[in-house]
Amino acid sequence: MLDIITIVDYLFQIYFYMIIVYVLMSWLPNLRESFIGELLGKLVEPYLSPFRRFIPPIAGMLDISPIIALIVLQFAERGVLAILMYLLV
């Protein structure tokens, strides 16, 4: 039972770090054009794009939407883990 909770926790953590790596790759545009950059883009952009639609860049340059997306992801993780603990324990 606890194995499922651990696996879900790891999956959320992996996705969290994938977003961070993808955002850091944006500082070096050539990295986003690599195989890993394109793969991360396909996995991360569907989650980030709704946040980018509703949160405009500050001063036209600073995109804070990934920060908000990471915070929402953390809340979702806690919610899912709480539900799993309630159902499985």
PyMOL commands that place a pseudoatom at each C-alpha (Angstrom):
pseudoatom trace, name=CA, resn=MET, resi=1, chain=A, elem=C, hetatm=0, pos=[0.000, 0.000, 0.000]
pseudoatom trace, name=CA, resn=LEU, resi=2, chain=A, elem=C, hetatm=0, pos=[2.702, 2.439, 0.936]
pseudoatom trace, name=CA, resn=ASP, resi=3, chain=A, elem=C, hetatm=0, pos=[4.608, 1.480, -2.206]
pseudoatom trace, name=CA, resn=ILE, resi=4, chain=A, elem=C, hetatm=0, pos=[1.938, 3.136, -4.344]
pseudoatom trace, name=CA, resn=ILE, resi=5, chain=A, elem=C, hetatm=0, pos=[2.208, 6.321, -2.303]
pseudoatom trace, name=CA, resn=THR, resi=6, chain=A, elem=C, hetatm=0, pos=[5.991, 6.282, -2.657]
pseudoatom trace, name=CA, resn=ILE, resi=7, chain=A, elem=C, hetatm=0, pos=[5.794, 5.756, -6.419]
pseudoatom trace, name=CA, resn=VAL, resi=8, chain=A, elem=C, hetatm=0, pos=[3.306, 8.600, -6.856]
pseudoatom trace, name=CA, resn=ASP, resi=9, chain=A, elem=C, hetatm=0, pos=[5.503, 10.837, -4.712]
pseudoatom trace, name=CA, resn=TYR, resi=10, chain=A, elem=C, hetatm=0, pos=[8.543, 9.996, -6.861]
pseudoatom trace, name=CA, resn=LEU, resi=11, chain=A, elem=C, hetatm=0, pos=[6.606, 10.691, -10.060]
pseudoatom trace, name=CA, resn=PHE, resi=12, chain=A, elem=C, hetatm=0, pos=[5.600, 14.130, -8.816]
pseudoatom trace, name=CA, resn=GLN, resi=13, chain=A, elem=C, hetatm=0, pos=[9.200, 14.850, -7.790]
pseudoatom trace, name=CA, resn=ILE, resi=14, chain=A, elem=C, hetatm=0, pos=[10.539, 13.767, -11.184]
pseudoatom trace, name=CA, resn=TYR, resi=15, chain=A, elem=C, hetatm=0, pos=[8.043, 16.012, -12.977]
pseudoatom trace, name=CA, resn=PHE, resi=16, chain=A, elem=C, hetatm=0, pos=[8.934, 18.905, -10.641]
pseudoatom trace, name=CA, resn=TYR, resi=17, chain=A, elem=C, hetatm=0, pos=[12.613, 18.581, -11.562]
pseudoatom trace, name=CA, resn=MET, resi=18, chain=A, elem=C, hetatm=0, pos=[11.784, 18.174, -15.242]
pseudoatom trace, name=CA, resn=ILE, resi=19, chain=A, elem=C, hetatm=0, pos=[10.073, 21.568, -15.142]
pseudoatom trace, name=CA, resn=ILE, resi=20, chain=A, elem=C, hetatm=0, pos=[13.047, 23.144, -13.374]
pseudoatom trace, name=CA, resn=VAL, resi=21, chain=A, elem=C, hetatm=0, pos=[15.506, 21.715, -15.920]
pseudoatom trace, name=CA, resn=TYR, resi=22, chain=A, elem=C, hetatm=0, pos=[13.296, 22.857, -18.797]
pseudoatom trace, name=CA, resn=VAL, resi=23, chain=A, elem=C, hetatm=0, pos=[13.109, 26.388, -17.412]
pseudoatom trace, name=CA, resn=LEU, resi=24, chain=A, elem=C, hetatm=0, pos=[16.875, 26.501, -16.879]
pseudoatom trace, name=CA, resn=MET, resi=25, chain=A, elem=C, hetatm=0, pos=[17.355, 25.283, -20.446]
pseudoatom trace, name=CA, resn=SER, resi=26, chain=A, elem=C, hetatm=0, pos=[15.502, 28.366, -21.653]
pseudoatom trace, name=CA, resn=TRP, resi=27, chain=A, elem=C, hetatm=0, pos=[18.508, 30.449, -20.642]
pseudoatom trace, name=CA, resn=LEU, resi=28, chain=A, elem=C, hetatm=0, pos=[20.527, 28.616, -23.292]
pseudoatom trace, name=CA, resn=PRO, resi=29, chain=A, elem=C, hetatm=0, pos=[18.312, 28.384, -26.388]
pseudoatom trace, name=CA, resn=ASN, resi=30, chain=A, elem=C, hetatm=0, pos=[20.550, 25.848, -28.134]
pseudoatom trace, name=CA, resn=LEU, resi=31, chain=A, elem=C, hetatm=0, pos=[19.824, 23.332, -25.379]
pseudoatom trace, name=CA, resn=ARG, resi=32, chain=A, elem=C, hetatm=0, pos=[16.099, 23.472, -26.048]
pseudoatom trace, name=CA, resn=GLU, resi=33, chain=A, elem=C, hetatm=0, pos=[16.763, 22.476, -29.639]
pseudoatom trace, name=CA, resn=SER, resi=34, chain=A, elem=C, hetatm=0, pos=[18.584, 19.321, -28.547]
pseudoatom trace, name=CA, resn=PHE, resi=35, chain=A, elem=C, hetatm=0, pos=[16.886, 15.945, -28.304]
pseudoatom trace, name=CA, resn=ILE, resi=36, chain=A, elem=C, hetatm=0, pos=[16.522, 16.218, -24.523]
pseudoatom trace, name=CA, resn=GLY, resi=37, chain=A, elem=C, hetatm=0, pos=[15.205, 19.771, -24.799]
pseudoatom trace, name=CA, resn=GLU, resi=38, chain=A, elem=C, hetatm=0, pos=[12.562, 18.757, -27.306]
pseudoatom trace, name=CA, resn=LEU, resi=39, chain=A, elem=C, hetatm=0, pos=[11.580, 15.724, -25.236]
pseudoatom trace, name=CA, resn=LEU, resi=40, chain=A, elem=C, hetatm=0, pos=[11.242, 17.835, -22.088]
pseudoatom trace, name=CA, resn=GLY, resi=41, chain=A, elem=C, hetatm=0, pos=[9.243, 20.394, -24.061]
pseudoatom trace, name=CA, resn=LYS, resi=42, chain=A, elem=C, hetatm=0, pos=[6.756, 17.744, -25.165]
pseudoatom trace, name=CA, resn=LEU, resi=43, chain=A, elem=C, hetatm=0, pos=[6.331, 16.553, -21.584]
pseudoatom trace, name=CA, resn=VAL, resi=44, chain=A, elem=C, hetatm=0, pos=[6.334, 19.900, -19.764]
pseudoatom trace, name=CA, resn=GLU, resi=45, chain=A, elem=C, hetatm=0, pos=[4.765, 22.443, -22.146]
pseudoatom trace, name=CA, resn=PRO, resi=46, chain=A, elem=C, hetatm=0, pos=[1.230, 20.995, -21.954]
pseudoatom trace, name=CA, resn=TYR, resi=47, chain=A, elem=C, hetatm=0, pos=[1.304, 21.672, -18.210]
pseudoatom trace, name=CA, resn=LEU, resi=48, chain=A, elem=C, hetatm=0, pos=[3.003, 25.086, -18.429]
pseudoatom trace, name=CA, resn=SER, resi=49, chain=A, elem=C, hetatm=0, pos=[1.011, 26.553, -21.318]
pseudoatom trace, name=CA, resn=PRO, resi=50, chain=A, elem=C, hetatm=0, pos=[-2.237, 27.211, -19.369]
pseudoatom trace, name=CA, resn=PHE, resi=51, chain=A, elem=C, hetatm=0, pos=[-0.241, 29.139, -16.776]
pseudoatom trace, name=CA, resn=ARG, resi=52, chain=A, elem=C, hetatm=0, pos=[1.495, 31.161, -19.491]
pseudoatom trace, name=CA, resn=ARG, resi=53, chain=A, elem=C, hetatm=0, pos=[-1.882, 32.087, -20.990]
pseudoatom trace, name=CA, resn=PHE, resi=54, chain=A, elem=C, hetatm=0, pos=[-3.169, 33.575, -17.736]
pseudoatom trace, name=CA, resn=ILE, resi=55, chain=A, elem=C, hetatm=0, pos=[0.036, 35.008, -16.252]
pseudoatom trace, name=CA, resn=PRO, resi=56, chain=A, elem=C, hetatm=0, pos=[1.697, 37.554, -18.529]
pseudoatom trace, name=CA, resn=PRO, resi=57, chain=A, elem=C, hetatm=0, pos=[5.457, 38.129, -18.338]
pseudoatom trace, name=CA, resn=ILE, resi=58, chain=A, elem=C, hetatm=0, pos=[6.539, 40.912, -15.989]
pseudoatom trace, name=CA, resn=ALA, resi=59, chain=A, elem=C, hetatm=0, pos=[8.024, 43.871, -17.884]
pseudoatom trace, name=CA, resn=GLY, resi=60, chain=A, elem=C, hetatm=0, pos=[7.722, 41.807, -21.053]
pseudoatom trace, name=CA, resn=MET, resi=61, chain=A, elem=C, hetatm=0, pos=[10.693, 39.631, -20.088]
pseudoatom trace, name=CA, resn=LEU, resi=62, chain=A, elem=C, hetatm=0, pos=[10.341, 37.841, -16.749]
pseudoatom trace, name=CA, resn=ASP, resi=63, chain=A, elem=C, hetatm=0, pos=[8.074, 34.809, -17.004]
pseudoatom trace, name=CA, resn=ILE, resi=64, chain=A, elem=C, hetatm=0, pos=[6.927, 33.820, -13.515]
pseudoatom trace, name=CA, resn=SER, resi=65, chain=A, elem=C, hetatm=0, pos=[4.354, 31.309, -14.728]
pseudoatom trace, name=CA, resn=PRO, resi=66, chain=A, elem=C, hetatm=0, pos=[6.690, 28.306, -14.124]
pseudoatom trace, name=CA, resn=ILE, resi=67, chain=A, elem=C, hetatm=0, pos=[7.011, 29.358, -10.475]
pseudoatom trace, name=CA, resn=ILE, resi=68, chain=A, elem=C, hetatm=0, pos=[3.229, 29.412, -10.095]
pseudoatom trace, name=CA, resn=ALA, resi=69, chain=A, elem=C, hetatm=0, pos=[3.009, 26.105, -11.974]
pseudoatom trace, name=CA, resn=LEU, resi=70, chain=A, elem=C, hetatm=0, pos=[5.494, 24.516, -9.565]
pseudoatom trace, name=CA, resn=ILE, resi=71, chain=A, elem=C, hetatm=0, pos=[3.551, 25.787, -6.555]
pseudoatom trace, name=CA, resn=VAL, resi=72, chain=A, elem=C, hetatm=0, pos=[0.298, 24.394, -7.986]
pseudoatom trace, name=CA, resn=LEU, resi=73, chain=A, elem=C, hetatm=0, pos=[2.063, 21.097, -8.711]
pseudoatom trace, name=CA, resn=GLN, resi=74, chain=A, elem=C, hetatm=0, pos=[3.182, 20.885, -5.075]
pseudoatom trace, name=CA, resn=PHE, resi=75, chain=A, elem=C, hetatm=0, pos=[-0.371, 21.490, -3.855]
pseudoatom trace, name=CA, resn=ALA, resi=76, chain=A, elem=C, hetatm=0, pos=[-1.666, 18.847, -6.279]
pseudoatom trace, name=CA, resn=GLU, resi=77, chain=A, elem=C, hetatm=0, pos=[0.951, 16.400, -5.029]
pseudoatom trace, name=CA, resn=ARG, resi=78, chain=A, elem=C, hetatm=0, pos=[-0.053, 16.949, -1.410]
pseudoatom trace, name=CA, resn=GLY, resi=79, chain=A, elem=C, hetatm=0, pos=[-3.716, 16.550, -2.293]
pseudoatom trace, name=CA, resn=VAL, resi=80, chain=A, elem=C, hetatm=0, pos=[-3.204, 13.347, -4.257]
pseudoatom trace, name=CA, resn=LEU, resi=81, chain=A, elem=C, hetatm=0, pos=[-0.977, 11.878, -1.553]
pseudoatom trace, name=CA, resn=ALA, resi=82, chain=A, elem=C, hetatm=0, pos=[-3.501, 12.785, 1.156]
pseudoatom trace, name=CA, resn=ILE, resi=83, chain=A, elem=C, hetatm=0, pos=[-6.286, 11.091, -0.804]
pseudoatom trace, name=CA, resn=LEU, resi=84, chain=A, elem=C, hetatm=0, pos=[-4.134, 7.997, -1.401]
pseudoatom trace, name=CA, resn=MET, resi=85, chain=A, elem=C, hetatm=0, pos=[-3.218, 7.787, 2.273]
pseudoatom trace, name=CA, resn=TYR, resi=86, chain=A, elem=C, hetatm=0, pos=[-6.869, 8.067, 3.239]
pseudoatom trace, name=CA, resn=LEU, resi=87, chain=A, elem=C, hetatm=0, pos=[-7.916, 5.364, 0.784]
pseudoatom trace, name=CA, resn=LEU, resi=88, chain=A, elem=C, hetatm=0, pos=[-5.026, 2.942, 1.274]
pseudoatom trace, name=CA, resn=VAL, resi=89, chain=A, elem=C, hetatm=0, pos=[-4.190, 3.154, 4.959]
for i in range(1, 89): cmd.bond("trace and resi %d" % i, "trace and resi %d" % (i + 1))
show_as sticks, trace
zoom trace
